[in-house]
Amino acid sequence: MRIIVFSDTHGLTSAAEDIVKRNLNADIFVFLGDGENDYNIVSKQFYDKSFIAVPGNCDYYSSLPAVGEFVVDGKKVVFTHGHRYNVRHSIDSLYYLARERKADIVLFGHTHERFYKFENGIHFLNPGSAAIPRDGKGPSFASIDITERGIDICHIDL
């Protein structure tokens, strides 16, 4: 099972399109907010693919839920933009969210910086920004492969 995670496109629809085109074999695409219009365009353009999303702090008047979750191959994935969880300062609030929801993987955006940490059995992943990175590493997204051998997470340059 392959999951592609991207965030913070901020109007750069071409970045979202590029991510999908490069990963047509993915099973699920997860968008973590701040560019809901980009998400809407791409999910309609690639209507045969599976997309899910949450809004970001710049996605005004969104009707999407602030936190989403799904289970795939026995692993629970919880995802949010992150601004409501103070992710610029720590992942502590996300840790409590993960424990509360019994998550194996927590996905978040908002900081525009790539991040990965495995703590107490939980994978925390921020794919970075597909349009406006703030970590000096360039635009990015991430892939998650869930296999019989475990969970493999990778940041990918756009």
C-alpha positions as semicolon CSV with decimal commas, in nm:
position;residue;x (nm);y (nm);z (nm)
1;M;0,000;0,000;0,000
2;R;0,148;0,333;-0,105
3;I;0,030;0,664;0,041
4;I;0,147;0,996;-0,102
5;V;0,137;1,293;0,135
6;F;0,164;1,658;0,032
7;S;0,088;1,996;0,184
8;D;0,104;2,371;0,156
9;T;0,071;2,422;-0,220
10;H;-0,064;2,777;-0,164
11;G;-0,206;2,821;-0,516
12;L;0,066;2,637;-0,706
13;T;-0,166;2,381;-0,864
14;S;0,111;2,262;-1,096
15;A;0,303;2,128;-0,794
16;A;0,005;1,917;-0,687
17;E;-0,040;1,796;-1,047
18;D;0,327;1,701;-1,068
19;I;0,307;1,502;-0,746
20;V;0,010;1,300;-0,872
21;K;0,159;1,245;-1,220
22;R;0,482;1,115;-1,064
23;N;0,288;0,873;-0,844
24;L;0,006;0,733;-1,051
25;N;0,061;0,394;-0,888
26;A;-0,019;0,530;-0,539
27;D;-0,323;0,396;-0,357
28;I;-0,413;0,710;-0,160
29;F;-0,320;1,079;-0,187
30;V;-0,343;1,280;0,137
31;F;-0,345;1,660;0,121
32;L;-0,271;1,839;0,448
33;G;-0,409;2,183;0,370
34;D;-0,322;2,536;0,262
35;G;-0,418;2,506;-0,100
36;E;-0,764;2,351;-0,088
37;N;-0,843;2,492;-0,432
38;D;-0,535;2,313;-0,571
39;Y;-0,655;1,994;-0,405
40;N;-1,004;2,038;-0,554
41;I;-0,865;2,088;-0,905
42;V;-0,627;1,792;-0,890
43;S;-0,875;1,553;-0,731
44;K;-1,122;1,630;-1,011
45;Q;-0,853;1,608;-1,279
46;F;-0,743;1,266;-1,150
47;Y;-1,094;1,152;-1,059
48;D;-0,997;0,782;-1,073
49;K;-0,751;0,825;-0,782
50;S;-0,831;0,821;-0,411
51;F;-0,787;1,162;-0,243
52;I;-0,852;1,279;0,112
53;A;-0,778;1,616;0,271
54;V;-0,802;1,852;0,564
55;P;-0,801;2,233;0,547
56;G;-0,512;2,453;0,646
57;N;-0,517;2,784;0,827
58;C;-0,529;2,963;0,489
59;D;-0,822;2,756;0,356
60;Y;-1,093;2,996;0,466
61;Y;-1,455;2,876;0,480
62;S;-1,360;2,514;0,420
63;S;-1,615;2,243;0,492
64;L;-1,346;1,977;0,531
65;P;-1,291;1,825;0,877
66;A;-0,996;1,962;1,076
67;V;-0,874;1,610;1,155
68;G;-0,913;1,300;0,942
69;E;-0,830;0,937;0,990
70;F;-0,832;0,609;0,803
71;V;-0,711;0,255;0,850
72;V;-0,509;0,078;0,584
73;D;-0,351;-0,266;0,614
74;G;-0,423;-0,261;0,988
75;K;-0,244;0,072;1,047
76;K;-0,436;0,377;1,165
77;V;-0,339;0,707;1,004
78;V;-0,450;1,038;1,161
79;F;-0,392;1,361;0,970
80;T;-0,436;1,734;1,027
81;H;-0,282;2,057;0,905
82;G;-0,116;2,119;1,239
83;H;-0,186;2,484;1,317
84;R;-0,438;2,388;1,587
85;Y;-0,175;2,165;1,751
86;N;0,109;2,419;1,793
87;V;0,339;2,220;1,564
88;R;0,577;2,512;1,513
89;H;0,698;2,456;1,870
90;S;0,662;2,083;1,937
91;I;0,473;1,768;1,844
92;D;0,350;1,713;2,200
93;S;-0,013;1,791;2,116
94;L;0,007;1,557;1,815
95;Y;0,143;1,287;2,043
96;Y;-0,165;1,317;2,266
97;L;-0,391;1,316;1,959
98;A;-0,219;0,999;1,841
99;R;-0,262;0,830;2,179
100;E;-0,626;0,937;2,200
101;R;-0,705;0,801;1,854
102;K;-0,474;0,499;1,879
103;A;-0,281;0,608;1,569
104;D;0,021;0,437;1,419
105;I;0,100;0,732;1,189
106;V;0,031;1,105;1,234
107;L;0,057;1,339;0,933
108;F;0,077;1,717;0,956
109;G;0,186;2,021;0,756
110;H;0,181;2,393;0,837
111;T;0,551;2,448;0,912
112;H;0,666;2,413;0,548
113;E;0,954;2,204;0,683
114;R;1,023;1,835;0,631
115;F;0,998;1,636;0,951
116;Y;1,001;1,272;1,055
117;K;1,019;1,115;1,398
118;F;0,939;0,772;1,534
119;E;0,847;0,796;1,900
120;N;0,686;0,536;2,128
121;G;0,561;0,333;1,835
122;I;0,414;0,629;1,645
123;H;0,542;0,772;1,315
124;F;0,515;1,155;1,290
125;L;0,552;1,295;0,938
126;N;0,544;1,639;0,781
127;P;0,605;1,620;0,403
128;G;0,730;1,978;0,387
129;S;0,580;2,227;0,143
130;A;0,518;2,147;-0,222
131;A;0,542;2,519;-0,306
132;I;0,706;2,736;-0,040
133;P;0,962;2,539;0,164
134;R;1,113;2,701;0,471
135;D;1,378;2,443;0,549
136;G;1,629;2,525;0,275
137;K;1,579;2,186;0,111
138;G;1,338;2,276;-0,169
139;P;0,978;2,176;-0,242
140;S;0,887;1,825;-0,133
141;F;0,626;1,561;-0,061
142;A;0,644;1,223;0,110
143;S;0,560;0,860;0,048
144;I;0,454;0,596;0,296
145;D;0,475;0,230;0,202
146;I;0,297;-0,012;0,431
147;T;0,412;-0,366;0,369
148;E;0,433;-0,697;0,550
149;R;0,782;-0,592;0,662
150;G;0,663;-0,265;0,818
151;I;0,625;0,104;0,743
152;D;0,873;0,282;0,515
153;I;0,860;0,663;0,504
154;C;1,052;0,882;0,261
155;H;1,071;1,253;0,178
156;I;1,094;1,320;-0,195
157;D;1,221;1,634;-0,370
158;L;0,972;1,789;-0,608
